[in-house]
Amino acid sequence: MNGTMANEPIPHSKSPRNGLEADYVRSILEYDPATGEFRWRPRLRGQFATERTFGMWNTRYAGALAGCSCRNGYRTIRINDRLYLAHRLVWLHVTGVWPAAEIDHINGNPGDNRLANLREATHAENLQNTKLQRTNTSGFKGAHWNTRDGKWYAQITADGRWRFLGYFSTPEAAHPAYCAAAREHHGEFARFE
């Protein structure tokens, strides 16, 4: 544990945009970059109205895994009656600043909050790194069925526009066209499955 257990409250300065500062988050949460998990640090007596609530909180939460997982796979942590996405707290905790845009999970797993798996991204870049949608009937990203023409086709979104990549006899044949276009237009954010 870093720091000492004094009876002084930890100063809590709020930023008008996000409500938390890095120093405050670091004082209440310990981050493990190997696992991507936050654990609650022991709290100071000055942060509680009574000795009883101070003891109860530290007995129950100090050292415990912080937050909970949502149905969508993201982890949230409640701090001062406000929910924060854990991956955004990681960025603040490690870099000292709130992310300027979105945070992308490189491997597509929203519960994997290791710093090595996180990167800043625009909204468009974050969408480029999405997995194959459940509603996809071809089984291949970028391959779609055209009912009117009775053919498979490939398409990609790049620079905010749909780009038609051609007709194909099978979804397996359409998929490589999508992959080549994704490498070209999406670069490091390209995802093929």
PyMOL commands that set and color helices and strands:
alter all, ss='L'
color gray80, all
select helices_A, chain A and resi 22-28+45-47+51-61+86-95+115-117+123-128+171-189
alter helices_A, ss='H'
color red, helices_A
select strands_A, chain A and resi 29-32+37-40+68-69+75-79+82-85+102-105+118-121+143-146+151-158+161-168
alter strands_A, ss='S'
color yellow, strands_A
deselect
rebuild
show_as cartoon
